[in-house]
Amino acid sequence: MKAYRFHEEADQEFQEHIGYYLGQSRSAAERFVIEVATAVRGIREYPESGSPISRRVRQVVLNDFRFSVLYVDTPAEIIIVAVAPHRRRPGYWRKRLRNLSR
């Protein structure tokens, strides 16, 4: 399995989403974390499985939550650039690509 890491801002937004779901119910938060973890595990095993949304970025749409995990597959690692809610402005995460390894 390929190494991975969350972009700092992606990790921050993931934590915020977890907090939101904790405010709804503990089980909702747990299901959200499990679904993101499952998506990341699939990305690590099959980096090309996500749908390309730009030249560098791919996405995996979550099944039970209206979110996508957006990532870049570099030679050294997978970088999760966003855990993006579908209701948020598209492309808000693009500035995170500026300093990534190619």
Stockholm file with secondary structure:
# STOCKHOLM 1.0

chainA/1-102         MKAYRFHEEADQEFQEHIGYYLGQSRSAAERFVIEVATAVRGIREYPESGSPISRRVRQVVLNDFRFSVLYVDTPAEIIIVAVAPHRRRPGYWRKRLRNLSR
#=GR chainA/1-102 SS CCCEEECHHHHHHHHHHHHHHHHHCHHHHHHHHHHHHHHHHHHHHCGGGSEESSSSEEEEECSSSSEEEEEEECSSCEEEEEEEETTSCTTTTGGGGTTCCC
#=GC SS_cons         CCCEEECHHHHHHHHHHHHHHHHHCHHHHHHHHHHHHHHHHHHHHCGGGSEESSSSEEEEECSSSSEEEEEEECSSCEEEEEEEETTSCTTTTGGGGTTCCC
//
